[in-house]
């Protein structure tokens, strides 16, 4: 987590039982916080480094800490680099998956403390879940965060949204507009959900779209994302 992102967490007042608030760094983070309070399905899409997953994890941690949710489920549409599979990594399924989920776990350590987060992981009240194991599942009173959603295939997105149980919420975070997708542009599951929700006006769903001006990571990150976005529009891209 960057130094700037860490400053978003407002320290809990002494002797207060309230969960630490998160001060939004841009208008779209504020919009995301607002829709997370009311919608069962939330799509947070757009540029890398804008704090989409960070805000979603804070919301989930607060829901778990205050008893609004009984479980957090973390799902990541991972695509290992260079064709390396998690099957080559040692350990249990959870141990194999952990490297891909470490950033989200680090966020929860920041919000809840490492000791509390470790207990939740051990008790599976914070559950690391692979896409391969979601069929037949249904999550009640849970917050389900799907990260890197731009790498979902359409059938995976369809399977996920039909897993939402009673009093649960599902949040998709991803950048489906740039170079970060492992699926052909426009054919990924996140874009599919945006179009389905828009076409059929499905209620209780909200979308927030982040742009280049919303990047809160380091300045060099913003510069590279800007360059990558512009490169996609050029007729003579760098090879």
C-alpha positions as CSV (number, residue, x, y, z in Angstrom):
1,X,0.0,0.0,0.0
2,X,1.4,3.4,-0.9
3,X,2.1,6.1,1.7
4,X,-0.6,8.3,0.2
5,X,-3.2,5.5,0.3
6,X,-2.3,4.7,3.9
7,X,-3.1,8.3,4.9
8,X,-6.7,7.8,3.7
9,X,-7.4,5.8,6.9
10,X,-8.6,8.2,9.5
11,X,-7.3,7.0,12.9
12,X,-10.0,5.8,15.3
13,X,-10.7,8.2,18.1
14,X,-9.6,7.1,21.5
15,X,-12.2,5.0,23.3
16,X,-14.4,4.9,20.2
17,X,-15.8,1.6,18.9
18,X,-16.5,3.1,15.4
19,X,-14.7,1.5,12.5
20,X,-12.0,3.9,11.0
21,X,-13.4,6.0,8.2
22,X,-11.9,6.2,4.8
23,X,-11.4,9.7,3.3
24,X,-12.0,9.5,-0.5
25,X,-9.2,11.0,-2.6
26,X,-11.3,11.7,-5.6
27,X,-15.0,12.1,-6.6
28,X,-15.3,8.6,-8.0
29,X,-14.0,7.0,-4.8
30,X,-16.7,9.0,-3.0
31,X,-19.3,7.7,-5.5
32,X,-18.1,4.2,-5.0
33,X,-18.4,4.5,-1.3
34,X,-22.0,5.8,-1.7
35,X,-23.2,3.0,-4.0
36,X,-21.5,0.3,-1.9
37,X,-23.9,1.4,0.9
38,X,-27.0,0.6,-1.1
39,X,-26.5,-1.7,-4.1
40,X,-26.3,-5.5,-4.1
41,X,-24.1,-5.5,-7.2
42,X,-21.4,-2.9,-7.8
43,X,-19.2,-2.6,-10.8
44,X,-16.0,-0.5,-10.3
45,X,-14.2,-0.2,-13.6
46,X,-11.5,1.9,-15.1
47,X,-7.8,2.8,-14.8
48,X,-5.3,1.0,-12.6
49,X,-4.1,2.8,-9.5
50,X,-7.4,4.6,-8.8
51,X,-8.2,2.8,-5.5
52,X,-11.1,0.7,-6.6
53,X,-10.1,-2.5,-4.8
54,X,-8.8,-0.5,-1.8
55,X,-12.2,1.2,-1.3
56,X,-14.1,-2.1,-1.8
57,X,-11.9,-3.9,0.8
58,X,-12.4,-1.1,3.3
59,X,-16.2,-1.4,2.8
60,X,-16.0,-5.2,3.3
61,X,-13.8,-5.0,6.4
62,X,-16.2,-2.5,8.0
63,X,-19.2,-4.8,7.2
64,X,-17.5,-7.8,8.8
65,X,-16.2,-5.8,11.8
66,X,-19.6,-4.3,12.6
67,X,-21.5,-7.6,12.1
68,X,-23.4,-6.5,8.9
69,X,-21.7,-9.3,7.0
70,X,-20.7,-12.7,8.4
71,X,-18.2,-13.5,5.7
72,X,-16.0,-11.8,3.1
73,X,-15.2,-13.8,0.0
74,X,-12.3,-12.9,-2.1
75,X,-12.2,-14.0,-5.8
76,X,-9.5,-13.0,-8.3
77,X,-9.5,-13.6,-12.0
78,X,-5.8,-14.4,-12.0
79,X,-3.9,-15.0,-15.2
80,X,-0.3,-16.1,-14.3
81,X,2.4,-14.5,-16.3
82,X,4.4,-16.6,-18.8
83,X,1.9,-19.4,-18.6
84,X,2.9,-20.4,-15.1
85,X,0.1,-22.3,-13.3
86,X,-0.7,-22.3,-9.6
87,X,-0.4,-26.1,-9.9
88,X,3.4,-25.6,-9.9
89,X,3.3,-23.9,-6.5
90,X,3.7,-25.9,-3.3
91,X,1.0,-26.3,-0.6
92,X,-2.7,-26.4,-0.2
93,X,-5.1,-24.7,-2.6
94,X,-5.3,-21.6,-0.3
95,X,-1.5,-21.5,-0.1
96,X,-1.2,-21.7,-3.9
97,X,-3.7,-18.9,-4.3
98,X,-2.4,-16.6,-1.6
99,X,0.3,-14.9,-3.8
100,X,-2.4,-13.8,-6.2
101,X,-4.5,-12.4,-3.4
102,X,-1.8,-10.9,-1.2
103,X,-2.6,-7.3,-2.1
104,X,-6.2,-7.7,-0.9
105,X,-5.0,-9.5,2.2
106,X,-2.6,-6.6,2.9
107,X,-5.5,-4.2,2.7
108,X,-7.4,-6.1,5.4
109,X,-4.3,-6.2,7.6
110,X,-4.2,-2.4,7.3
111,X,-7.9,-2.1,8.2
112,X,-8.3,-4.9,10.8
113,X,-4.8,-5.6,12.0
114,X,-2.7,-8.6,10.9
115,X,-3.6,-10.7,13.9
116,X,-7.4,-10.3,13.4
117,X,-7.0,-10.8,9.6
118,X,-5.1,-14.1,10.2
119,X,-7.8,-15.3,12.5
120,X,-10.5,-14.5,9.9
121,X,-8.5,-16.3,7.3
122,X,-8.0,-19.4,9.5
123,X,-11.7,-19.4,10.4
124,X,-12.6,-18.7,6.8
125,X,-14.7,-15.7,7.7
126,X,-12.4,-14.1,5.2
127,X,-12.3,-16.7,2.5
128,X,-10.0,-17.0,-0.5
129,X,-11.9,-18.6,-3.2
130,X,-10.8,-19.8,-6.7
131,X,-13.0,-19.4,-9.7
132,X,-12.8,-23.2,-10.3
133,X,-14.7,-23.9,-7.1
134,X,-17.7,-21.5,-7.3
135,X,-20.2,-23.7,-9.0
136,X,-22.8,-24.9,-6.5
137,X,-21.9,-22.2,-4.0
138,X,-24.2,-19.5,-2.7
139,X,-23.1,-16.9,-0.2
140,X,-25.6,-15.4,2.3
141,X,-24.9,-12.3,4.4
142,X,-21.5,-11.9,2.7
143,X,-19.5,-9.3,0.8
144,X,-17.9,-10.9,-2.3
145,X,-15.1,-9.0,-4.0
146,X,-14.1,-10.0,-7.5
147,X,-10.8,-8.4,-8.4
148,X,-9.1,-8.2,-11.8
149,X,-12.6,-8.7,-13.2
150,X,-11.5,-7.6,-16.7
151,X,-9.9,-11.0,-17.0
152,X,-13.1,-12.9,-16.4
153,X,-14.6,-14.9,-19.3
154,X,-18.3,-14.3,-19.9
155,X,-19.4,-17.7,-18.5
156,X,-17.4,-17.0,-15.3
157,X,-19.2,-13.6,-14.9
158,X,-22.6,-15.3,-15.4
159,X,-21.7,-18.0,-12.8
160,X,-20.6,-15.4,-10.3
161,X,-23.7,-13.1,-10.3
162,X,-25.9,-16.2,-9.8
163,X,-24.1,-17.0,-6.5
164,X,-25.3,-13.9,-4.7
165,X,-27.4,-15.2,-1.7
166,X,-29.7,-13.4,0.8
167,X,-28.4,-10.1,2.2
168,X,-25.2,-10.4,0.2
169,X,-23.3,-8.0,-2.0
170,X,-20.9,-8.6,-4.9
171,X,-18.3,-6.1,-6.0
172,X,-16.5,-6.4,-9.3
173,X,-13.2,-4.3,-9.7
174,X,-11.2,-4.2,-12.9
175,X,-9.7,-2.2,-15.7
176,X,-11.6,-3.2,-18.9
177,X,-10.6,-0.2,-20.9
178,X,-6.8,-0.5,-21.2
179,X,-4.1,-3.0,-21.6
180,X,-4.6,-5.0,-18.4
181,X,-7.1,-7.5,-19.6
182,X,-6.2,-11.1,-20.6
183,X,-9.4,-11.4,-22.7
184,X,-9.9,-9.8,-26.1
185,X,-11.1,-6.3,-25.5
186,X,-14.8,-5.9,-25.3
187,X,-15.4,-9.7,-24.7
188,X,-14.5,-9.9,-21.0
189,X,-16.9,-10.6,-18.3
190,X,-16.8,-7.2,-16.7
191,X,-17.8,-5.4,-19.9
192,X,-20.4,-8.1,-20.5
193,X,-22.0,-7.3,-17.1
194,X,-22.0,-3.6,-17.8
195,X,-23.8,-4.1,-21.1
196,X,-26.3,-6.6,-19.6
197,X,-27.2,-4.3,-16.7
198,X,-27.6,-1.4,-19.1
199,X,-29.7,-3.3,-21.7
200,X,-32.1,-4.9,-19.2
201,X,-32.1,-2.1,-16.6
202,X,-31.4,-4.6,-13.8
203,X,-32.3,-3.0,-10.5
204,X,-30.1,-2.9,-7.4
205,X,-27.0,-2.6,-9.5
206,X,-24.6,0.4,-9.7
207,X,-21.5,1.2,-11.8
208,X,-18.7,3.7,-11.2
209,X,-16.2,4.4,-14.0
210,X,-12.7,5.7,-13.0
211,X,-10.5,7.7,-15.4
212,X,-6.9,8.8,-15.7
213,X,-7.5,11.8,-13.4
214,X,-8.6,9.5,-10.6
215,X,-5.2,7.7,-10.3
216,X,-3.9,8.0,-6.7
217,X,-0.9,5.7,-7.0
218,X,2.5,7.2,-7.7
219,X,3.0,9.9,-10.4
220,X,5.0,7.5,-12.6
221,X,2.0,5.0,-12.5
222,X,-0.2,7.8,-13.9
223,X,2.3,8.6,-16.6
224,X,2.6,5.0,-17.7
225,X,-1.2,4.4,-17.7
226,X,-1.7,7.6,-19.7
227,X,0.9,6.4,-22.2
228,X,-0.6,2.9,-22.5
229,X,-4.1,4.4,-23.0
230,X,-2.9,6.7,-25.7
231,X,-0.8,4.0,-27.4
232,X,-4.0,1.9,-27.9
233,X,-5.4,4.7,-30.0
234,X,-2.3,5.2,-32.3
235,X,-2.1,3.8,-35.8
236,X,1.7,3.2,-35.4
237,X,1.9,1.6,-31.9
238,X,5.3,0.7,-30.4
239,X,6.3,-2.9,-31.1
